[in-house]
């Protein structure tokens, strides 16, 4: 969280937040997990909408993006978000 810039940064786990690239629904207890992951994604969208309605910017990063091979791309995304947030607060 960068309160002065009104920027919220979340690192979402691929498993718990349903990453489209890596998520795989567990085979056992299918109904439980289906509901759990749907609720997690719904909560994420609600958090995004709530923060944006209050004038915040939201940056969500997938857990798999934290690997070294994605370092430059991730730095660009974070830098862009910080710069955009700084411009918006001027």
Number of C-alpha atoms within 10 A of each C-alpha: 11 12 8 9 19 19 21 19 15 14 14 17 15 18 16 14 21 18 16 10 9 13 13 11 14 12 8 8 9 11 11 10 15 12 10 14 16 14 13 14 15 13 13 16 12 12 13 17 15 12 16 15 10 9 13 19 21 19 16 14 17 18 16 15 15 13 9 10 9 11 12 10 13 16 11 11 15 16 12 12 19 20 12 14 20 14 10 13 10 6
